Amino acid sequence: MLRSMKKIFLVSFFLLGLLSVSFSQKYAFVDTKYILSKMPSYVKAQKQLDDIAEKWAKEIEAKYKEIKEKKDKFQQESILMPTDEKNKRLKEIKDLEEEAMELQKKRFGVKGDLFKKRKELIQPIQEEIYEAIKALAKEKGYDFIMDKSANSNILFTNPKYDKSDLVLRKINKK
C-alpha cells in the first residue's frame, strides 16, 4: 500500500513538473508557403524553374515524337524489308528509346538537373527564411516556432500566434 502511494506521488509530481514546464514555454507558428509567396526572389526563382522544366519537357517530348515516327515508318515498311535491315532499324529505335529515357532521368530524375537547379535557386531563400525565424525566436524568446504550411500536422492555429508577417519584415529589412 505504501509502495503504491509512493508511485502515485512520484507520477503526480512528474506530471506536475511537465505541465509547469510546458506552460512556461512560448510557442508561435509561421506559414512558410505564405512567406515564400510574398518574396519576389522566390517568385522569380520558381518562374525560372518552371521555364527550365517546360523547355526540358519539350526536348524530351520531341525525342519521343521522333521515336513514334520511326516506329510508324518501320511498321509500314517492315513487310518488304530484309531481316538485317529490320534488325538495324529495331536497334536504332531501341537506342533512341534508351537515349530518351536517359535524358528524362538526367533532367527530371531524383538527382537530376531540375533537382540541382531547384537546390541552387531555392535553398538560399529557404536559409534566409530559417535565419529570420531563428532571429525572431531569439528576439521574442520563443521556445518553439512551428510551420503550418503544407504537410504539417497542425490542425488549428490561433491567428494571434502567427508570426509569418514578422518573419517577412525581418527578411525585408536585410
CORPEMO-V516908 format. One record per helix or strand. SS is the DSSP state (h for helix, s for strand). FROM is the first residue (numbers start at 0). LEN is the number of residues. Records with the same first field share a line. If there is no record, write none. Layout:
SS=FROM-LEN ; FROM-LEN
This chain:
h=1-22 ; 31-6 ; 39-41 ; 82-26 ; 112-28 ; 158-3 ; 163-10
s=26-4 ; 143-4 ; 161-1
